[in-house]
Amino acid sequence: MDPVLDIMARAPLFNGLSGDQLAKLRAIGTIQEVQKDQTIFSEGERADGFYVLLSGKVKVYKTSMDGKEHILHILGAGEPFGEVPVFIGANFPATALSLLPSRIMFFPKRRFIDLIAANPLIALGMIGLLCLRLKEFTHQIENLALKDVSARLSSYLLHLLQEQQMQGPSIRLKISKGQLAGVLGTAPETLSRVLARLSTAGYIRVQGPEITILNREGLKEVMESGKWGG
């Protein structure tokens, strides 16, 4: 199989599509090479299409009025980004930046809409993904508004443990601690203090990018209470 088609076939956005449907999508996409730290699109920019990451790593983030960056997603191979404006006709709501040299596939909005109008089943995968993204954003907003950093971190670690389907209690961060701080909506020094506090309390053990969960129930209590000691 064409390696690009193979990545597309494993992408959640195109899950369940036939080989013929994937080939039609492949025909309207164009592959782009981007360098590390290259902006792919900026918040407020006109959305003329969406992207799927073929290789590398991309972060999607928003910048507040005071210049603080909040990371919405850290994306790996097979993941789409910029897809929401395709359906609602809006500008890009955030900025996308490559964290590594990356290959991306761009799907122009007009050609994509024409394609799904002729092949409605292609749209079903996107609808499912958009619902999942909405659920993630709702959860993220709830965490930022109602929970302290300890609870946000506990929630993230427990989610990562489930996502990585690890047999043991150890998980591996795929992003830097600075980037994790951005995902959690806090400063790196605050995240370091919280990691140290959870370690001292015997909830976790941190060894570089590897974190071992020593007290899963304790983390769950912090997550559900919304704050440390709540």
C-alpha positions in Angstrom: 0.0 0.0 0.0 1.1 3.6 -0.7 2.6 4.7 2.7 0.4 7.8 2.6 -2.7 5.8 2.1 -1.6 3.5 5.0 -1.4 6.5 7.3 -4.7 7.8 6.2 -6.3 4.3 6.7 -5.1 4.4 10.3 -6.2 8.0 10.9 -9.3 8.3 13.2 -10.7 10.9 10.8 -10.9 8.3 8.0 -11.7 5.2 10.1 -13.7 2.6 8.3 -13.4 4.1 4.8 -12.9 1.7 1.9 -9.8 1.6 -0.2 -11.6 3.4 -3.1 -12.8 6.2 -0.8 -9.3 6.7 0.6 -7.9 6.8 -2.9 -10.4 9.6 -3.8 -9.3 11.6 -0.7 -5.7 11.0 -1.5 -6.3 12.4 -5.0 -7.4 15.8 -3.7 -4.7 16.2 -1.1 -1.3 17.8 -1.5 1.7 16.9 0.6 3.8 19.6 2.2 7.1 19.6 4.0 7.4 21.9 7.0 10.5 22.8 9.1 10.7 22.7 12.8 9.1 25.8 14.4 7.3 26.7 11.2 3.8 28.2 11.5 1.3 26.2 9.4 -1.6 28.6 10.0 -2.3 31.4 12.4 -5.4 32.1 14.6 -7.8 34.3 12.7 -6.4 33.3 9.3 -8.9 32.3 6.6 -9.5 28.5 6.6 -9.2 27.2 3.0 -8.9 23.6 4.1 -7.7 21.2 6.7 -4.6 19.1 7.4 -3.6 15.6 8.4 -0.2 15.1 9.9 1.8 12.3 8.1 4.9 12.5 10.2 6.5 14.7 12.8 4.8 16.6 15.6 2.5 19.7 15.6 1.1 21.8 18.4 -2.2 23.7 18.2 -2.4 26.6 20.6 -4.1 29.9 21.4 -2.5 33.1 22.7 -4.2 35.2 25.4 -4.3 39.0 25.3 -1.4 39.1 27.8 0.7 36.9 25.5 0.3 33.7 27.5 0.2 30.5 25.3 -2.3 27.8 26.0 -1.7 24.5 24.2 -4.9 22.8 22.9 -3.4 19.8 21.2 -0.1 18.1 20.6 -0.6 16.0 17.5 1.2 13.0 16.1 1.1 11.1 12.8 -2.4 10.4 11.5 -4.1 13.1 13.4 -6.1 15.9 11.7 -6.1 19.6 12.5 -7.9 22.6 11.3 -10.9 20.5 10.3 -13.6 22.4 12.3 -13.7 25.5 10.0 -14.4 23.3 7.0 -17.9 22.7 8.3 -18.7 26.0 10.0 -17.1 28.4 7.4 -15.1 30.2 10.0 -11.4 31.3 10.3 -8.9 29.1 12.1 -9.6 29.5 15.8 -6.0 28.7 16.9 -2.5 28.6 15.6 -0.7 25.4 14.4 3.1 25.2 14.7 5.4 22.3 13.8 7.5 21.1 16.8 9.7 18.8 14.5 10.4 18.7 10.8 7.0 17.3 9.5 5.1 16.1 6.5 1.5 17.2 6.3 -1.3 16.6 3.8 -3.5 19.6 2.9 -7.1 19.0 1.8 -8.6 22.1 0.1 -12.0 23.0 1.5 -13.9 23.4 -1.8 -12.7 20.1 -3.3 -13.3 18.2 0.0 -16.9 19.5 0.2 -17.5 18.5 -3.4 -16.1 15.0 -2.6 -18.3 14.4 0.4 -21.3 15.7 -1.4 -20.8 12.9 -3.9 -19.8 10.4 -1.2 -21.6 11.1 2.0 -20.1 8.2 3.9 -16.8 9.9 3.9 -18.3 12.6 6.1 -19.3 10.1 8.9 -15.8 9.7 10.2 -15.4 13.5 10.5 -18.7 13.9 12.3 -17.6 11.3 14.9 -14.2 13.1 15.4 -15.8 16.5 15.7 -18.1 15.2 18.5 -15.0 13.7 20.2 -13.2 17.1 19.9 -16.2 18.9 21.4 -16.2 16.5 24.3 -12.4 17.1 24.8 -12.8 20.9 24.7 -15.7 20.7 27.2 -13.5 18.6 29.6 -10.6 21.0 29.1 -12.6 24.1 29.8 -14.1 22.4 32.9 -10.6 21.6 34.2 -9.2 25.1 33.6 -12.2 26.7 35.2 -12.9 24.5 38.2 -9.7 22.5 39.0 -6.3 23.4 40.4 -3.1 22.3 38.7 -2.8 19.1 40.9 -6.2 18.0 39.8 -5.6 18.8 36.1 -2.3 16.9 36.2 -3.9 13.9 38.0 -6.6 13.8 35.3 -4.0 14.0 32.5 -1.8 11.2 33.9 -4.8 8.9 34.5 -6.1 9.6 31.0 -2.6 9.0 29.5 -2.4 5.7 31.5 -5.6 4.6 29.9 -4.7 5.9 26.4 -1.3 4.1 26.3 -3.0 0.9 27.6 0.0 0.1 29.7 0.1 -3.2 31.5 2.2 -1.7 34.3 1.9 1.6 36.2 4.4 3.5 34.2 3.6 5.9 31.4 5.9 7.9 29.1 5.4 11.6 28.3 5.6 12.2 24.6 5.9 16.0 25.1 8.3 18.1 27.1 7.3 19.2 30.6 7.2 22.8 29.3 4.7 21.7 26.7 2.8 19.8 29.3 2.5 23.0 31.3 1.0 24.7 28.3 -1.5 21.9 27.9 -2.5 22.2 31.6 -2.7 26.0 31.4 0.0 26.7 33.9 3.6 27.9 34.2 6.5 25.3 33.9 7.7 26.2 37.4 4.3 25.6 38.9 4.1 22.2 37.1 7.5 21.3 38.6 6.3 22.1 42.1 3.2 20.0 41.6 5.2 17.1 40.3 7.5 17.3 43.2 4.6 17.5 45.7 2.9 14.4 44.2 6.2 12.6 44.2 6.9 13.5 47.9 3.4 12.3 48.8 4.1 9.0 47.2 1.5 9.3 44.4 4.0 9.2 41.5 7.7 8.7 40.7 9.2 10.8 38.0 12.3 9.7 36.1 12.8 12.0 33.1 9.9 11.5 30.7 8.8 8.3 32.5 6.2 8.7 35.3 5.2 5.7 37.4 1.8 5.8 39.1 2.2 4.6 42.6 -1.2 5.5 44.0 -3.8 5.5 41.3 -6.7 5.9 43.8 -5.0 8.9 45.4 -4.7 10.6 42.0 -8.3 9.8 41.2 -9.3 11.5 44.5 -7.3 14.6 43.7 -8.9 14.6 40.2 -12.4 14.3 41.4 -12.1 16.7 44.3 -10.7 19.4 41.9 -7.9 20.4 44.2 -5.1 19.1 46.4 -6.5 18.1 49.8 -10.1 18.9 48.8 
